[in-house]
Amino acid sequence: MLDYAPILMRIEQATKRLSDKCLANKFEGFSKDLNQIHCDLTMLAMWAVNKETQEIFKDIFKQE
């Protein structure tokens, strides 16, 4: 499964771009950055659910 670090780095970079655009009152590409953050947050949520599911299965099989 994919590592979460690159996802967090992309979120951080896109958030910084949004901040810079807001400060400069330049909103070109604003929606693209928001969309990228949304996609990355979805991927991060999927990663977390996968890890949680793996832990649940480890606990289930450990008890048997």
C-alpha positions as CSV (number, residue, x, y, z in Angstrom):
1,M,0.0,0.0,0.0
2,L,1.1,3.5,-0.7
3,D,2.9,5.7,1.9
4,Y,1.0,8.6,3.4
5,A,3.9,11.0,3.4
6,P,3.8,12.1,-0.3
7,I,0.0,12.7,0.1
8,L,0.6,15.0,3.1
9,M,3.4,16.8,1.2
10,R,1.1,17.5,-1.8
11,I,-1.6,18.7,0.6
12,E,0.9,21.0,2.3
13,Q,2.2,22.4,-1.0
14,A,-1.3,23.0,-2.5
15,T,-2.3,24.7,0.8
16,K,0.7,27.0,0.6
17,R,-0.1,27.8,-3.1
18,L,-3.7,28.7,-2.1
19,S,-2.4,30.9,0.7
20,D,0.0,32.7,-1.6
21,K,-2.7,33.2,-4.2
22,C,-5.1,34.7,-1.6
23,L,-2.4,37.0,-0.3
24,A,-1.6,38.2,-3.8
25,N,-5.3,38.4,-4.9
26,K,-4.5,36.1,-7.8
27,F,-7.0,33.3,-8.0
28,E,-6.0,31.6,-11.3
29,G,-5.7,27.9,-10.6
30,F,-7.5,28.2,-7.3
31,S,-10.1,25.6,-8.2
32,K,-7.4,23.2,-9.4
33,D,-5.5,23.4,-6.1
34,L,-8.7,22.9,-4.2
35,N,-9.5,19.8,-6.3
36,Q,-6.0,18.4,-5.7
37,I,-6.4,18.9,-2.0
38,H,-9.8,17.2,-2.1
39,C,-8.4,14.2,-4.0
40,D,-5.4,13.9,-1.7
41,L,-7.6,14.0,1.4
42,T,-9.7,11.3,-0.1
43,M,-6.6,9.2,-0.7
44,L,-5.4,9.9,2.8
45,A,-8.7,8.7,4.2
46,M,-8.5,5.5,2.1
47,W,-5.0,4.9,3.4
48,A,-6.2,5.3,7.0
49,V,-9.1,3.0,6.5
50,N,-6.8,0.4,5.0
51,K,-4.4,0.6,7.9
52,E,-7.2,0.4,10.4
53,T,-8.6,-2.7,8.6
54,Q,-5.2,-4.3,8.6
55,E,-5.0,-3.8,12.4
56,I,-8.5,-5.2,12.9
57,F,-7.6,-8.4,10.9
58,K,-4.3,-8.7,12.9
59,D,-6.3,-8.6,16.1
60,I,-8.9,-11.1,14.9
61,F,-6.4,-13.7,13.8
62,K,-4.2,-13.1,16.8
63,Q,-7.1,-14.1,19.1
64,E,-7.6,-17.5,17.4
